[in-house]
Amino acid sequence: QATPQEQSAAPEAEQAAEQSALAKAFEQMKAKHPDAVLLFRVGDEYRTFGEDAKAVSDVLGIILTRRNAKDITAQMAGFPHHALDTYLPKLVRAGKRVAICDEPTKVVEKVEPAKKESK
């Protein structure tokens, strides 16, 4: 049986694994659409990463965040999914080509298949 410390670390480990899989999926999709700003639907928001995040932040005037993990600093910008109708035209008018991935979980599953627990 897991100790309380191990139990509290488990959700953090799951979240880190999910973020890692999401990052891999983003990189995979970005490779297919290198000339487009890639918006990933994550829950109730659209997120973008790296140079795309910087561009989106500049054009839309939204906050650019940075996350540090394993000596890697990742830039991220995001906005609520219901604001897409407001933000998408602004990106297009700024000359950005935009690719939208509404179901990144399907991409994540292809990149890193879910591990099934055996009982």
N, C-alpha and C positions, 0 to 999 in steps of 0.2 A: 504494500500500500504506500502511496506517495506521502511524503512529509508535507506540512503546510507550505514550506518554502517552494517545494517542487510544484505543488498545486497552483500557487500564485504565479509561478513562472510559466506554467503551461499556456495560459491565454496569450501572454506576451510572445512566446515562441510561435504559437499559431499565427498571431498577427504578423510577426516578422516573416514567416514562411509565405503567408498570403501576399504581403507586400513584395517579397522577392519574386514570387510567381507573376504578380501584376507587372513588375518592372521588366521581367523577361518577355511577357506578352506585349508590353508597350514597345520594347526594342524590336521584337519580331514584326509587329505591324508598322513601325516606323521605317524599317528596312524596305517594306513593300511600298511605302508612300513617303519617300524622303523629302519631297518638295512640298509636303502639306503639313499644316499644323494639325496634330493628332489630338482629338478630344476623346477621353475615355470616360464612359459612364460608370461611376463607382457609387452605388447606393443612390442617394438623392442629389448627387452633384456630378458635374463634368470636371475631370482633372486632366492636366497635361504636365509634362515633365521636361527637364533639361532646357535646351535652347527654345523649344516650343513654349515652355512656361514663361521664359523671359519675354518672348515676343507677345504672348497673350497679355501678360502683365503690363507691358508698355502700351499696347494698343487700347486695352480696356480700362486701364487705370486701376487694376485690382492688385491685391497684395501678392508678392512673390515670396514664397516661404522656402526655407532650406531645411533639409533633414540630414542629420549625420548618422551614418551607420557603417561600421567596419571601415573607417578611414575614407569613406566616400561621402561627398556632400552632394545631395540631390536637390535640384530646384523643382518646386512644384507650384502650380497656380490652379485655382479651381473656382467654380461658381455653381450656384444652385441650378438643377436641371430645368426648372421652370423659367430661368432667365435666358435660355438658349435663343428664343425668338428675339430677344433684345441684343444679345452679344454676337450672334452669328453674322447679322448684317454689318456690324461694325468691323468685324474681322475681314469680311469680304471687301468692304469699301476701302480698307487699308491695304488691299492687294494680296491678302493671304488666301492661299488655297487651304481648305479645311476638310479633314477626314474625320468622321465621327464613328466611334465604335460604341454602340449602345449595349452590347452584351459581351464585355471583356471576359466574363467568367467562362464563356465558351472557348475563348482564345486561351485563357489560363489553363483550362482542362486539357487542351491539345498540347500546350507547352509542358505542363507538369501534371500528368494524370493523378487523380485523387488516389490516395493509398487506402486500401480497404483493410480494416482490422479483422484479423481472424480470431475467433473465440474458441 
